[in-house]
Every structure is written in C-alpha cells, then in structure tokens.
Amino acid sequence: MKTIYRPTWTEINQDALIHNIDFFEKMNPNKIMIPVIKANAYGHGAINVMKVLYEKGIRYAAVSLLEEAMELRAAFDDLDILMLGPIMPDDLPVASMHRIEITVYDQMIYDAIMSSSDWLICHIKVDSGMSRYGFKKPNEVAKMVEGLQLANHVSLKGIYTHFATANDDEVFYQKQLSHFKKVLKAIKTKPLMIHISNSSSTLKYEKDYDFTTHYRLGISLYGLSLDQPKPDLMPVMSLKSKVAQIKELLPGDCVGYGATYCVSEPERIAILPIGYADGFLRRNKTGHVEIHGTKYKIVGIICMDACFIKVDETVHEGDTATLFGGIISADDVAKRLGTINYEVCTSISYRVPRRLTGGNHD
Ligand SMILES: Cc1ncc(COP(=O)(O)O)c(C=O)c1O
C-alpha cells in the first residue's frame, strides 16, 4: 500500500554509501569501523543506512541516545550498539535489557553502574581536552577502569576519546592525542577496544596508530567532510521536490508572505512544495535550486511548506528540482546558511521521506 504521497523527498544513494565504506575499509584494513548513525544517521535514515552497512558485514554502530539505540536493536538483534551520549542512572536497566553498550562519562554514572544489579557493557570516555563528557586525569581514569574491571556485573569493553580539531588545528589535536596516551599509560590492564578517531582523524592519522582497534566514522561515511582537500568520497544524500505549480506574474504582482518580491515585468515563478518545516530553512532565500542541470534563483520568503523559484520557459509543472546533492552541494548550502554540512543534513525534518536509491532500489 502506498504510504508516501508528497512530491518532496531525499534520495539516499546506496552506491555512494558503499563506495565510502569501501574507501575507509581499504584505508584501514586492520581496524574495525564503528559507523556513527546518531540523529537518524545524520538525517539519512538510520534503519536504511544500517541495512546497507549490515549487508557489507558491519556489525557495530554508535548512536547518541538510548531511544536511537533501541530503534536499532529492534531491527538488528546481533548488532553491537554503542551509546555515545550520557545515560541517566534510572535507565541502566533498559540499556542492560536491550544489550546497549553505555558510556561511563562521570562520577555520578560510575557510582550508579557500580551499585547496579544489572549486567552492563561499558566504554569509559576520556576527556582529552574538548571539555565535553568524560574523565580527564590519568590516575582518575586508571582507578575507574580498575573498579569496572573488578565488578562482576560489568564488562568494560572499551576506552575512547573524541577530538575537537582534527580537521583544522593540528597543534590542539596533538595535545589531545598526547593526553590520551598519558591516560592509557596509567592503566594497568587496557580494555580490548581503543577508539579515538572521528572522520577527520581517520582520514589524516588513523593508519599511523598501532594502539587503536576501531574508528568512529560519521560525516564522511555520508560522503561529506570538513577537510581540505576534499577526500575521494561520494555524497549520499540529495534533496528533491517537484514543481507543483507555475505562476505567470504580471508587472506589479508580488510573491509570498510580506510581498517582499514584486516584479516590474512578466516573470515565471515555480512553486516547490518544500519549506522550512521540512528543514529547508528560511535563510535559504538567497540561494538557488537546480532544475534540468541549470541553477534557478529562490525568490520571496520561504514558507512553512513551499518556496518560490524564478524560472524560464523551459521549466514546467512536474519537473524535478534538486535543492542539494547535484550541482549545488550540501557544502554550498552550508556556506549560504553560515553553517556546516552536518547541520544541513540533520536539519531535514521527519516530514521528508528518505528514498533508498542505487543498488537494486531504483
Ligand atoms: C563521540 C563521537 N564520536 C564520533 C563522532 C563522529 O564524528 P564525525 O561525524 O566528524 O566523523 C561524533 C560526532 O559528533 C561523536 O560525537
């Protein structure tokens, strides 16, 4: 039965995703990838993305929230699922029941874990300089590790940290790395899994590390990056909508809320059924969309469910517009909005269907 009716959608290119997986597996043949599929796989659709990863033999995933972890667990019974975000003490039984690996990030949760009667799989988080979650002092981490290793109801599976500047500030990156190494040195029996890299760190440094076992890959799995030069990756997501109506404007006619765009000569305006409630933010009003390989200007103010494009006589009702993921990239949109490609993808709202393309899904 048909469940999707609206002519606005994202295409999630399975072939591009596979290309990106192969790219990293070739780069790091001796390490295991942990795909980061939090925030609905950076907006790409967690379950569909995980299906592709699973078919490629990947059996690990990292998310941020317990809700995200449980959604994955319901679909993949034999997946190792690491929750990167903070868990609340009351929720430890839920993590245990669903076999979710949790992050030990501060004293409060350490105490709750130690006094829990549930079987818990843990990774200890080191704050090596980002001042986000985790323990900082080497001796403090060593004590926690020992405590967790002695607890009969705990499996301390891994230790990890996260970098703040792997894509740009090498000096700060090295400072974090050396802090993490100091922490490792203080630990008598190291956990089996050691994972420190995000996308930028994986691209630049991971192959030189002999002490890590896994790497956590987010944005570059989806073919995007903050690094320069851009790595040889393929963007996975494109955002599309079909022209719902063409308006032939006469001199003096105005467009949209606020009547901010008025014409002094005849113009053709295409209305796309996509707006800010879909994550196509009002600040896009200075941008362009692609139709038939040509860029056309967005005019007027973007509505909740629609936006206006100034077009020529070659554009017709029913034609497909690509808002990004074609000749206009997610990076172009990010630049337009004064943000990063991560935010462009994760902003696409739940109202926009994610269609898997490529492979045998076309
Ligand atoms: C703890 C942690 N690891 C890995 C990642 C993946 O980072 P990236 O998307 O830059 O690869 C993130 C993303 O924010 C994260 O928070």
The ligand as a Tripos MOL2 file, in Angstrom:
@<TRIPOS>MOLECULE
LIG
   16    16     1     0     0
SMALL
NO_CHARGES

@<TRIPOS>ATOM
      1 C1         31.8660   10.8470   20.2630 C.3       1 LIG1
      2 C2         31.7740   10.9840   18.7830 C.ar      1 LIG1
      3 N1         32.4820   10.1470   18.0060 N.ar      1 LIG1
      4 C3         32.4500   10.2250   16.6630 C.ar      1 LIG1
      5 C4         31.6770   11.1760   16.0200 C.ar      1 LIG1
      6 C5         31.6940   11.2460   14.5170 C.3       1 LIG1
      7 O1         32.2670   12.4490   14.1040 O.3       1 LIG1
      8 P1         32.3640   12.7850   12.5300 P.3       1 LIG1
      9 O2         30.9770   12.9740   12.0760 O.co2     1 LIG1
     10 O3         33.1530   14.0480   12.4850 O.co2     1 LIG1
     11 O4         33.0260   11.6160   11.9110 O.co2     1 LIG1
     12 C6         30.9250   12.0680   16.7820 C.ar      1 LIG1
     13 C7         30.1260   13.0950   16.1170 C.2       1 LIG1
     14 O5         29.7810   14.1170   16.6000 O.2       1 LIG1
     15 C8         30.9660   11.9680   18.2060 C.ar      1 LIG1
     16 O6         30.2660   12.7920   18.9740 O.3       1 LIG1
@<TRIPOS>BOND
     1     1     2 1
     2     2     3 ar
     3     2    15 ar
     4     3     4 ar
     5     4     5 ar
     6     5     6 1
     7     5    12 ar
     8     6     7 1
     9     7     8 1
    10     8     9 2
    11     8    10 1
    12     8    11 1
    13    12    13 1
    14    12    15 ar
    15    13    14 2
    16    15    16 1
@<TRIPOS>SUBSTRUCTURE
     1 LIG1         1 GROUP 0 **** ****
